[in-house]
Structure formats: structure tokens, C-alpha cells
């Protein structure tokens, strides 16, 4: 054994195995950002309006795993466990070092074993962009109809 091998062995014994991107793994409940399909904050998990979105993603990625923060409200945990069971999705409770969750902390992550590199993983953004185009097209049709009627 060379001097470098001995030092590596001692470092692993004292500090553990080196991790790649430990801050990112801590933020996304133990997984990497490029593996995340969507993530929900603690505030977003309390809204039922995202259930359909979650079920669609569960259907799109049937081999995914739902990671739920163990510090989340027990009602939220049970609700999303039941949603995952409906689509036969694996789920896991992840216990972080924090004692409680803030509203903007990530409380739930739907992830895969390999990278998917989805650019926008926030649920709030997708919900707003889906509802805005339908409202504008409806308003355009109404204004066009009245213009034709009174012109």
C-alpha cells in the first residue's frame, strides 16, 4: 500500500465515504436534482388541487419513487401515500436532520433511478401555465363574438 492509499483509507474511516453534491441531495430528500420529476413544497402539499397533476406524473413514470419528508404533517403523508398506492408507485419516508418544515422547504419529491433532466420541476409553475392559456382563448372568443354582433 502506498502513502496515498493509507491516507484515503484513514479519511474514509474518519469522515465516511465522500459524497457527490451533498447539499443537493439534502435539499431533494436524498436524490439528485437531475432525477427529480417534480418536487412540492410543504405549502403546496396541503392543496388538493395538485392531486390530478401527481396522478398524471405517476402514470407517466410508473417506475418512479415518491419521497416524502418524515417531518411533514401526518395527514399530508397519508394522503400522498394513498395517491401513490392508487398507481402502485413505491414511496418512502425520508427523515432529515431538521425538526420542522418551513412552508418553502421541499416536503415531497417524485424521482426516478436514472436522470430525466426535466427543466422545471415545480408544481406551482406548471399549474399556472396550464390554466392561463385556456382563460385567454375563452376571452378572445367572447370579445370576437360581440364585436361581430355590434359592428
Phi and psi restraints in degrees (value plus and minus 20) as a CYANA .aco file:
   2 UNK   PHI    -105.3   -65.3
   2 UNK   PSI     151.8   191.8
   3 UNK   PHI     -80.7   -40.7
   3 UNK   PSI     -59.5   -19.5
   4 UNK   PHI     -86.3   -46.3
   4 UNK   PSI     -59.9   -19.9
   5 UNK   PHI     -83.7   -43.7
   5 UNK   PSI     -60.4   -20.4
   6 UNK   PHI     -85.5   -45.5
   6 UNK   PSI     -62.9   -22.9
   7 UNK   PHI     -84.3   -44.3
   7 UNK   PSI     -61.2   -21.2
   8 UNK   PHI     -81.3   -41.3
   8 UNK   PSI     -62.4   -22.4
   9 UNK   PHI     -82.8   -42.8
   9 UNK   PSI     -63.4   -23.4
  10 UNK   PHI     -87.1   -47.1
  10 UNK   PSI     -60.3   -20.3
  11 UNK   PHI     -83.2   -43.2
  11 UNK   PSI     -61.7   -21.7
  12 UNK   PHI     -84.7   -44.7
  12 UNK   PSI     -56.7   -16.7
  13 UNK   PHI     -88.3   -48.3
  13 UNK   PSI     -56.9   -16.9
  14 UNK   PHI    -104.1   -64.1
  14 UNK   PSI     -61.3   -21.3
  15 UNK   PHI    -132.0   -92.0
  15 UNK   PSI     -26.2    13.8
  16 UNK   PHI      67.4   107.4
  16 UNK   PSI     155.6   195.6
  17 UNK   PHI     -89.6   -49.6
  17 UNK   PSI     113.0   153.0
  18 UNK   PHI     -81.7   -41.7
  18 UNK   PSI     120.9   160.9
  19 UNK   PHI    -130.0   -90.0
  19 UNK   PSI     130.1   170.1
  20 UNK   PHI    -112.9   -72.9
  20 UNK   PSI     107.4   147.4
  21 UNK   PHI      31.3    71.3
  21 UNK   PSI      41.3    81.3
  22 UNK   PHI     -86.4   -46.4
  22 UNK   PSI     -52.5   -12.5
  23 UNK   PHI     -86.1   -46.1
  23 UNK   PSI     -60.1   -20.1
  24 UNK   PHI     -85.5   -45.5
  24 UNK   PSI     -61.4   -21.4
  25 UNK   PHI     -84.6   -44.6
  25 UNK   PSI     -58.0   -18.0
  26 UNK   PHI     -86.9   -46.9
  26 UNK   PSI     -59.2   -19.2
  27 UNK   PHI     -87.1   -47.1
  27 UNK   PSI     -62.6   -22.6
  28 UNK   PHI    -118.5   -78.5
  28 UNK   PSI      14.5    54.5
  29 UNK   PHI      36.9    76.9
  29 UNK   PSI      20.9    60.9
  30 UNK   PHI      75.7   115.7
  30 UNK   PSI     -13.9    26.1
  31 UNK   PHI    -145.4  -105.4
  31 UNK   PSI     150.7   190.7
  32 UNK   PHI    -109.4   -69.4
  32 UNK   PSI     133.5   173.5
  33 UNK   PHI     -79.7   -39.7
  33 UNK   PSI     -58.7   -18.7
  34 UNK   PHI     -90.9   -50.9
  34 UNK   PSI     -31.1     8.9
  35 UNK   PHI    -115.3   -75.3
  35 UNK   PSI     -26.3    13.7
  36 UNK   PHI    -102.3   -62.3
  36 UNK   PSI     109.2   149.2
  37 UNK   PHI    -105.4   -65.4
  37 UNK   PSI     -68.6   -28.6
  38 UNK   PHI    -174.5  -134.5
  38 UNK   PSI     135.5   175.5
  39 UNK   PHI    -152.8  -112.8
  39 UNK   PSI     124.7   164.7
  40 UNK   PHI    -144.6  -104.6
  40 UNK   PSI     118.1   158.1
  41 UNK   PHI     -98.4   -58.4
  41 UNK   PSI     149.6   189.6
  42 UNK   PHI     -80.4   -40.4
  42 UNK   PSI     -58.6   -18.6
  43 UNK   PHI     -86.3   -46.3
  43 UNK   PSI     -61.1   -21.1
  44 UNK   PHI     -89.1   -49.1
  44 UNK   PSI     -50.1   -10.1
  45 UNK   PHI     -88.8   -48.8
  45 UNK   PSI     -38.3     1.7
  46 UNK   PHI    -103.2   -63.2
  46 UNK   PSI     -28.6    11.4
  47 UNK   PHI    -115.6   -75.6
  47 UNK   PSI     108.1   148.1
  48 UNK   PHI     -96.1   -56.1
  48 UNK   PSI     -35.2     4.8
  49 UNK   PHI     -84.8   -44.8
  49 UNK   PSI     -33.8     6.2
  50 UNK   PHI    -115.5   -75.5
  50 UNK   PSI     -18.2    21.8
  51 UNK   PHI     -81.5   -41.5
  51 UNK   PSI     -64.9   -24.9
  52 UNK   PHI     -82.8   -42.8
  52 UNK   PSI     -61.4   -21.4
  53 UNK   PHI     -79.7   -39.7
  53 UNK   PSI     -66.0   -26.0
  54 UNK   PHI     -82.1   -42.1
  54 UNK   PSI     -65.3   -25.3
  55 UNK   PHI     -82.9   -42.9
  55 UNK   PSI     -56.7   -16.7
  56 UNK   PHI     -84.3   -44.3
  56 UNK   PSI     -64.1   -24.1
  57 UNK   PHI     -87.0   -47.0
  57 UNK   PSI     -56.1   -16.1
  58 UNK   PHI     -82.6   -42.6
  58 UNK   PSI     -58.4   -18.4
  59 UNK   PHI     -90.0   -50.0
  59 UNK   PSI     -58.0   -18.0
  60 UNK   PHI     -87.9   -47.9
  60 UNK   PSI     -54.2   -14.2
  61 UNK   PHI    -146.5  -106.5
  61 UNK   PSI      56.5    96.5
  62 UNK   PHI     -89.0   -49.0
  62 UNK   PSI     -34.9     5.1
  63 UNK   PHI    -117.4   -77.4
  63 UNK   PSI      -6.6    33.4
  64 UNK   PHI     -98.9   -58.9
  64 UNK   PSI     152.4   192.4
  65 UNK   PHI    -149.3  -109.3
  65 UNK   PSI     113.7   153.7
  66 UNK   PHI    -114.6   -74.6
  66 UNK   PSI     100.0   140.0
  67 UNK   PHI    -123.0   -83.0
  67 UNK   PSI     104.2   144.2
  68 UNK   PHI    -138.9   -98.9
  68 UNK   PSI     111.7   151.7
  69 UNK   PHI     -88.2   -48.2
  69 UNK   PSI     110.4   150.4
  70 UNK   PHI     -87.5   -47.5
  70 UNK   PSI     -37.9     2.1
  71 UNK   PHI    -105.3   -65.3
  71 UNK   PSI     -24.4    15.6
  72 UNK   PHI     -88.7   -48.7
  72 UNK   PSI     140.4   180.4
  73 UNK   PHI     -77.6   -37.6
  73 UNK   PSI     121.0   161.0
  74 UNK   PHI     -82.7   -42.7
  74 UNK   PSI     -52.6   -12.6
  75 UNK   PHI     -86.5   -46.5
  75 UNK   PSI     -59.8   -19.8
  76 UNK   PHI     -84.7   -44.7
  76 UNK   PSI     -64.6   -24.6
  77 UNK   PHI     -78.2   -38.2
  77 UNK   PSI     -68.9   -28.9
  78 UNK   PHI     -83.6   -43.6
  78 UNK   PSI     -60.7   -20.7
  79 UNK   PHI     -80.8   -40.8
  79 UNK   PSI     -67.9   -27.9
  80 UNK   PHI     -96.1   -56.1
  80 UNK   PSI     -45.3    -5.3
  81 UNK   PHI     -86.0   -46.0
  81 UNK   PSI     -60.7   -20.7
  82 UNK   PHI     -86.1   -46.1
  82 UNK   PSI     -60.3   -20.3
  83 UNK   PHI     -81.1   -41.1
  83 UNK   PSI     -63.1   -23.1
  84 UNK   PHI     -85.0   -45.0
  84 UNK   PSI     -58.0   -18.0
  85 UNK   PHI     -87.5   -47.5
  85 UNK   PSI     -52.0   -12.0
  86 UNK   PHI     -79.1   -39.1
  86 UNK   PSI     -59.3   -19.3
  87 UNK   PHI    -121.3   -81.3
  87 UNK   PSI      -9.2    30.8
  88 UNK   PHI      36.2    76.2
  88 UNK   PSI      26.2    66.2
  89 UNK   PHI    -117.8   -77.8
  89 UNK   PSI     116.7   156.7
  90 UNK   PHI     -88.6   -48.6
  90 UNK   PSI     124.5   164.5
  91 UNK   PHI    -158.0  -118.0
  91 UNK   PSI     138.6   178.6
  92 UNK   PHI    -168.9  -128.9
  92 UNK   PSI     117.6   157.6
  93 UNK   PHI    -107.5   -67.5
  93 UNK   PSI     112.2   152.2
  94 UNK   PHI    -135.4   -95.4
  94 UNK   PSI     104.0   144.0
  95 UNK   PHI    -118.9   -78.9
  95 UNK   PSI      94.8   134.8
  96 UNK   PHI    -114.3   -74.3
  96 UNK   PSI     152.6   192.6
  97 UNK   PHI     -91.6   -51.6
  97 UNK   PSI     -43.6    -3.6
  98 UNK   PHI     -88.9   -48.9
  98 UNK   PSI     127.5   167.5
  99 UNK   PHI    -104.6   -64.6
  99 UNK   PSI     -49.7    -9.7
 100 UNK   PHI    -163.6  -123.6
 100 UNK   PSI     146.1   186.1
 101 UNK   PHI    -127.3   -87.3
 101 UNK   PSI     118.9   158.9
 102 UNK   PHI    -104.8   -64.8
 102 UNK   PSI     146.7   186.7
 103 UNK   PHI     -82.2   -42.2
 103 UNK   PSI     -50.1   -10.1
 104 UNK   PHI    -116.8   -76.8
 104 UNK   PSI     -19.5    20.5
 105 UNK   PHI     -95.9   -55.9
 105 UNK   PSI     126.1   166.1
 106 UNK   PHI     -93.5   -53.5
 106 UNK   PSI     104.0   144.0
 107 UNK   PHI    -128.5   -88.5
 107 UNK   PSI     -37.7     2.3
 108 UNK   PHI    -170.1  -130.1
 108 UNK   PSI     117.3   157.3
 109 UNK   PHI    -156.0  -116.0
 109 UNK   PSI     112.0   152.0
 110 UNK   PHI    -124.9   -84.9
 110 UNK   PSI      99.4   139.4
 111 UNK   PHI    -152.4  -112.4
 111 UNK   PSI     142.3   182.3
 112 UNK   PHI    -137.6   -97.6
 112 UNK   PSI     150.0   190.0
 113 UNK   PHI     -98.8   -58.8
 113 UNK   PSI     -40.4    -0.4
 114 UNK   PHI    -140.8  -100.8
 114 UNK   PSI     147.5   187.5
 115 UNK   PHI     -91.7   -51.7
 115 UNK   PSI     118.0   158.0
 116 UNK   PHI    -138.4   -98.4
 116 UNK   PSI     -38.5     1.5
 117 UNK   PHI      28.7    68.7
 117 UNK   PSI      33.0    73.0
 118 UNK   PHI    -100.1   -60.1
 118 UNK   PSI     106.0   146.0
 119 UNK   PHI     -85.0   -45.0
 119 UNK   PSI     -69.0   -29.0
 120 UNK   PHI    -132.1   -92.1
 120 UNK   PSI      89.3   129.3
 121 UNK   PHI    -123.4   -83.4
 121 UNK   PSI     -18.7    21.3
 122 UNK   PHI    -100.7   -60.7
 122 UNK   PSI     119.7   159.7
 123 UNK   PHI     -98.7   -58.7
 123 UNK   PSI     -56.4   -16.4
 124 UNK   PHI     -80.2   -40.2
 124 UNK   PSI     -64.7   -24.7
 125 UNK   PHI     -82.3   -42.3
 125 UNK   PSI     -65.6   -25.6
 126 UNK   PHI     -85.5   -45.5
 126 UNK   PSI     -59.8   -19.8
 127 UNK   PHI     -84.0   -44.0
 127 UNK   PSI     -62.8   -22.8
 128 UNK   PHI     -88.2   -48.2
 128 UNK   PSI     -61.6   -21.6
 129 UNK   PHI     -90.1   -50.1
 129 UNK   PSI     -46.9    -6.9
 130 UNK   PHI     -93.9   -53.9
 130 UNK   PSI     -54.6   -14.6
 131 UNK   PHI    -106.7   -66.7
 131 UNK   PSI     -44.7    -4.7
 132 UNK   PHI     -87.4   -47.4
 132 UNK   PSI     -68.1   -28.1
 133 UNK   PHI     -81.3   -41.3
 133 UNK   PSI     -55.0   -15.0
 134 UNK   PHI     -87.2   -47.2
 134 UNK   PSI     -55.2   -15.2
 135 UNK   PHI     -90.2   -50.2
 135 UNK   PSI     -60.0   -20.0
 136 UNK   PHI     -90.3   -50.3
 136 UNK   PSI     -56.7   -16.7
 137 UNK   PHI     -88.8   -48.8
 137 UNK   PSI     -55.0   -15.0
 138 UNK   PHI     -85.5   -45.5
 138 UNK   PSI     -62.6   -22.6
 139 UNK   PHI     -86.5   -46.5
 139 UNK   PSI     -56.3   -16.3
 140 UNK   PHI     -85.9   -45.9
 140 UNK   PSI     -60.1   -20.1
 141 UNK   PHI     -84.5   -44.5
 141 UNK   PSI     -61.4   -21.4
 142 UNK   PHI     -86.1   -46.1
 142 UNK   PSI     -65.0   -25.0
 143 UNK   PHI     -87.0   -47.0
 143 UNK   PSI     -55.0   -15.0
 144 UNK   PHI     -86.4   -46.4
 144 UNK   PSI     -58.4   -18.4
 145 UNK   PHI     -85.7   -45.7
 145 UNK   PSI     -65.7   -25.7
 146 UNK   PHI     -88.7   -48.7
 146 UNK   PSI     -54.1   -14.1
 147 UNK   PHI     -84.8   -44.8
 147 UNK   PSI     -61.4   -21.4
 148 UNK   PHI     -87.6   -47.6
 148 UNK   PSI     -56.9   -16.9
 149 UNK   PHI     -89.1   -49.1
 149 UNK   PSI     -61.6   -21.6
 150 UNK   PHI    -119.3   -79.3
 150 UNK   PSI     -16.4    23.6
